[in-house]
């Protein structure tokens, strides 16, 4: 299982541990991933995704999973999130056509 956020694409970064004597050794900064159950209003379904805590705050700020996915770039999303995005877009287009 990769250490990558399914919504934002954030992965491990590299840096240095710096000792008191200023000796630098390589280290990895892993993202704070958490399993989250996210509700899609358009589809009426719940999806389990591994996302960063920052992505969870961003979802709350933007107004939910559907709004986030519609605005997100495809390159950053995981294959599972892309599948959900495609379903959401289709459902929203269907609802817009029914309302018109």
C-alpha positions as CSV (number, residue, x, y, z in Angstrom):
1,X,0.0,0.0,0.0
2,X,1.6,3.3,-1.1
3,X,1.9,6.2,1.2
4,X,0.0,8.7,-1.0
5,X,-3.1,10.7,-0.4
6,X,-5.9,9.5,-2.8
7,X,-7.3,13.0,-3.2
8,X,-4.4,15.4,-3.2
9,X,-1.6,13.1,-4.4
10,X,0.7,14.1,-1.5
11,X,3.5,11.6,-0.9
12,X,6.7,11.2,1.1
13,X,9.2,14.0,1.0
14,X,12.9,13.7,1.7
15,X,15.1,15.9,4.0
16,X,17.8,15.8,6.6
17,X,18.1,15.0,10.3
18,X,20.5,17.6,11.5
19,X,22.4,16.8,14.7
20,X,23.8,19.2,17.2
21,X,27.2,18.9,15.5
22,X,25.5,19.8,12.2
23,X,25.9,16.3,10.7
24,X,23.1,15.7,8.1
25,X,21.6,12.3,7.5
26,X,18.8,11.5,5.0
27,X,15.3,10.9,6.3
28,X,11.8,10.7,4.9
29,X,8.8,12.8,5.9
30,X,5.7,10.6,5.5
31,X,2.3,12.2,5.1
32,X,-0.2,11.9,7.9
33,X,-2.6,9.5,6.2
34,X,-5.9,8.5,7.8
35,X,-8.7,6.2,6.6
36,X,-11.8,8.3,6.1
37,X,-15.4,7.5,5.2
38,X,-16.6,10.2,2.9
39,X,-20.2,10.8,1.9
40,X,-21.2,11.8,-1.6
41,X,-24.4,13.8,-1.7
42,X,-24.9,13.4,-5.4
43,X,-24.5,9.6,-5.4
44,X,-25.9,8.9,-1.9
45,X,-23.0,6.6,-1.2
46,X,-20.1,6.4,1.3
47,X,-16.6,5.8,0.1
48,X,-13.6,4.8,2.2
49,X,-10.4,6.6,1.2
50,X,-6.9,7.0,2.7
51,X,-6.4,10.8,2.7
52,X,-4.2,13.3,4.6
53,X,-5.5,15.2,7.5
54,X,-5.0,18.4,5.5
55,X,-7.2,17.0,2.7
56,X,-9.9,16.3,5.2
57,X,-9.8,19.9,6.4
58,X,-9.9,21.0,2.7
59,X,-13.0,18.9,2.1
60,X,-14.8,20.5,5.0
61,X,-13.8,24.0,3.8
62,X,-14.9,23.5,0.2
63,X,-18.2,21.9,1.0
64,X,-17.8,18.2,0.7
65,X,-16.5,15.4,-1.5
66,X,-18.5,16.2,-4.7
67,X,-17.4,19.8,-4.9
68,X,-13.7,18.8,-4.2
69,X,-13.7,16.1,-6.9
70,X,-15.3,18.2,-9.6
71,X,-12.6,20.9,-9.1
72,X,-9.7,18.6,-8.6
73,X,-7.2,17.9,-11.4
74,X,-7.1,14.4,-12.7
75,X,-3.3,14.0,-12.4
76,X,-3.5,14.3,-8.6
77,X,-6.3,11.9,-8.0
78,X,-5.9,8.1,-7.5
79,X,-7.6,5.7,-9.9
80,X,-10.3,5.0,-7.3
81,X,-10.9,8.8,-6.8
82,X,-11.1,9.3,-10.6
83,X,-13.7,6.6,-10.9
84,X,-15.8,8.4,-8.2
85,X,-15.3,11.7,-9.9
86,X,-16.6,10.3,-13.2
87,X,-19.7,8.9,-11.4
88,X,-20.3,12.3,-9.7
89,X,-20.0,14.3,-12.9
90,X,-22.4,11.9,-14.7
91,X,-24.9,12.2,-11.9
92,X,-24.7,16.0,-11.7
93,X,-25.1,16.2,-15.5
94,X,-28.1,13.9,-15.3
95,X,-29.7,16.1,-12.6
96,X,-29.0,19.3,-14.5
97,X,-30.7,17.8,-17.6
98,X,-33.7,16.7,-15.6
99,X,-34.1,20.2,-14.0
100,X,-33.9,22.0,-17.4
